[in-house]
């Protein structure tokens, strides 16, 4: 599947602009880490782009990811990508553990990308000049982006063997590179 085909699929299944932007943000963060670690940027990017494509159609557990995996298999998407997408949901980790770089990275960037987007929305300069400190400051406020699991952000940095500040800085950098498509 090409990126263009993946975007068509994303748009077919996802009507929400914010969820589409989240997919593009996670794709950028995945590409950043692929380039840094020697992974295949196209595979890693597609994993990020499609990781939640099925969420609007199947938002409940365990349909989310499992039904999407069926669609992806029917379209001939590589099992490496499907397995990583399945691994980002807790309910699939028995069969799809976070035991590979692609899977670990998707877990590590998913919540953080969403949180950084939320922080950018309330900053006058959006992503420009954002620092890890400004993100960590918002993380301390439980009511801010309350659905984002802070423990997953911290666990993701540990999984990638990075300090939390370095991980946040990396994802900020990835998102700054695509600020316009994200609406900033």
Buried (B, 14 or more C-beta within 10 A) or exposed (E): BEEEEBBEBBEEBBEEEEBBBBBBBBBBBBBBBBBEEEBBBBBBBBBBBBBBBBBEBBEEEEEBBBBBBEBBEEEEBBEBBBBBBBBBBEEBBEEBEBEBBBBBBBBBBBBBBBBBBBBBEEBEEBBEEBEBEBBBEBBEEEEBBEEBBBEBBBBBBEBBEBEBBEBBBBBBBBBBBBBEBBEB
